[in-house]
Amino acid sequence: MDQGMLMQLKDLGLAAVLGLAACGSAAGAGVAGMAAVGGWKKAYAQNKAASFMLVSFVGAPLSQTIYGMILMNKIAEVASTTGQFFWAAGIFGGAAMGLSAYFQGKAGAAAADAFSETGKGFANYLMVLGIIETVALFIMVFLLGKVS
């Protein structure tokens, strides 16, 4: 690969980590959001108060975008001083964070459905989302250690 082509791709790892993490966050929030809207619709149809707490299930996957941004900034910092591009860290780290966000959203959708139906178990549902979030945190922390 010639130097010109290499320089055109120098930001691949940066774009990948943020882009893939954000795609997962968007998909996860979308899935959980649809379930929350369904829960609110049920409440309104029964003339009951709609629980605002469902928003916490919808917003949970958004943090993975922040983790992607933190890792992207670290990669950019190190790349500017060493000349290394860290494509694999960006691609695989972003994909793992994105999947964590997506499945957190799917679990958030189930939590929104269950909580809107019963009004119980909020803390238990948040614990499940926290465990799924831990995957993204591990990826960020471990890759931050490798990139520096």
C-alpha positions as CSV (number, residue, x, y, z in Angstrom):
1,M,0.0,0.0,0.0
2,D,1.5,3.3,-1.0
3,Q,2.0,6.2,1.4
4,G,-0.8,8.3,-0.2
5,M,-3.4,5.6,0.2
6,L,-2.2,4.9,3.8
7,M,-2.7,8.6,4.7
8,Q,-6.2,8.6,3.2
9,L,-7.1,5.8,5.6
10,K,-5.3,7.1,8.6
11,D,-8.6,8.1,10.3
12,L,-10.3,4.7,9.7
13,G,-9.9,3.6,13.3
14,L,-11.2,6.9,14.7
15,A,-14.2,6.9,12.4
16,A,-14.9,3.2,13.1
17,V,-14.9,3.3,16.9
18,L,-17.2,6.3,17.1
19,G,-19.4,5.3,14.1
20,L,-19.9,1.7,15.1
21,A,-20.6,2.6,18.8
22,A,-23.1,5.3,17.7
23,C,-24.8,2.9,15.3
24,G,-25.4,0.5,18.2
25,S,-26.6,3.2,20.4
26,A,-29.1,4.5,17.9
27,A,-30.4,1.0,17.2
28,G,-30.6,0.1,20.9
29,A,-32.3,3.3,21.8
30,G,-34.7,2.9,18.9
31,V,-35.7,-0.6,19.9
32,A,-36.2,0.4,23.6
33,G,-38.0,3.5,22.5
34,M,-40.5,1.6,20.5
35,A,-41.3,-0.6,23.5
36,A,-41.6,2.5,25.8
37,V,-44.1,4.1,23.3
38,G,-46.1,0.8,23.3
39,G,-46.1,0.8,27.1
40,W,-47.3,4.4,27.2
41,K,-50.0,3.6,24.6
42,K,-51.3,0.8,26.8
43,A,-51.4,3.1,29.8
44,Y,-53.2,5.9,27.9
45,A,-55.7,3.3,26.5
46,Q,-56.6,2.2,30.0
47,N,-56.7,5.8,31.3
48,K,-53.8,5.2,33.6
49,A,-50.8,7.4,34.3
50,A,-47.9,6.7,31.9
51,S,-44.6,6.0,33.8
52,F,-41.8,8.4,32.9
53,M,-39.3,5.9,34.3
54,L,-39.4,4.0,30.9
55,V,-37.2,6.8,29.5
56,S,-34.3,5.3,31.5
57,F,-34.5,2.1,29.5
58,V,-34.5,4.1,26.3
59,G,-31.5,6.2,27.2
60,A,-29.3,3.4,28.5
61,P,-27.7,2.5,25.2
62,L,-26.5,6.1,24.6
63,S,-23.5,5.8,26.9
64,Q,-21.7,3.5,24.5
65,T,-21.4,6.4,22.1
66,I,-19.6,8.3,24.8
67,Y,-17.3,5.4,25.4
68,G,-16.5,5.3,21.7
69,M,-15.7,9.0,21.7
70,I,-13.4,8.6,24.7
71,L,-11.5,5.8,22.9
72,M,-11.5,7.8,19.6
73,N,-9.9,10.7,21.4
74,K,-7.2,8.5,22.9
75,I,-6.5,6.9,19.6
76,A,-6.2,10.3,18.0
77,E,-3.9,11.5,20.7
78,V,-1.5,8.6,20.5
79,A,-1.7,8.4,16.7
80,S,-0.6,12.1,16.4
81,T,2.6,11.4,18.4
82,T,3.5,7.8,17.3
83,G,2.1,7.7,13.7
84,Q,0.3,4.5,14.5
85,F,-3.3,4.3,13.3
86,F,-4.9,1.6,15.5
87,W,-7.4,0.4,12.9
88,A,-8.2,-2.9,14.6
89,A,-8.8,-1.2,18.0
90,G,-11.2,1.2,16.3
91,I,-13.0,-1.4,14.2
92,F,-13.3,-4.2,16.8
93,G,-13.7,-1.9,19.8
94,G,-16.5,0.1,18.0
95,A,-18.2,-3.1,16.9
96,A,-18.2,-4.6,20.4
97,M,-19.5,-1.3,21.9
98,G,-22.1,-1.1,19.3
99,L,-23.3,-4.6,19.9
100,S,-23.4,-3.9,23.6
101,A,-25.6,-0.9,23.0
102,Y,-27.9,-2.8,20.6
103,F,-28.5,-5.7,23.0
104,Q,-28.8,-3.3,25.9
105,G,-31.6,-1.7,23.9
106,K,-33.3,-5.0,23.3
107,A,-33.1,-5.8,27.0
108,G,-34.4,-2.3,27.7
109,A,-37.3,-3.0,25.4
110,A,-38.2,-6.1,27.4
111,A,-37.8,-4.1,30.6
112,A,-40.0,-1.3,29.4
113,D,-42.7,-3.8,28.4
114,A,-42.5,-5.7,31.7
115,F,-42.4,-2.5,33.8
116,S,-45.3,-0.9,32.0
117,E,-47.3,-4.0,32.4
118,T,-46.6,-4.6,36.1
119,G,-45.1,-1.4,37.6
120,K,-42.7,-3.6,39.4
121,G,-39.0,-4.7,39.1
122,F,-37.5,-1.5,38.0
123,A,-34.2,-2.0,40.0
124,N,-33.9,-5.6,38.7
125,Y,-34.3,-4.4,35.1
126,L,-31.6,-1.7,35.6
127,M,-29.2,-4.3,36.9
128,V,-29.6,-6.3,33.7
129,L,-28.9,-3.2,31.7
130,G,-25.9,-2.5,33.9
131,I,-24.4,-5.9,33.3
132,I,-24.7,-5.5,29.5
133,E,-23.2,-2.0,29.8
134,T,-20.2,-3.6,31.5
135,V,-19.1,-5.2,28.3
136,A,-18.7,-1.8,26.7
137,L,-16.8,-0.5,29.7
138,F,-14.4,-3.4,29.6
139,I,-13.8,-2.9,26.0
140,M,-13.1,0.8,26.5
141,V,-10.8,0.3,29.5
142,F,-8.8,-2.6,28.0
143,L,-8.3,-0.9,24.7
144,L,-7.4,2.4,26.4
145,G,-4.6,0.4,28.1
146,K,-3.4,-1.1,24.8
147,V,-3.5,2.2,22.8
148,S,-1.5,4.3,25.3
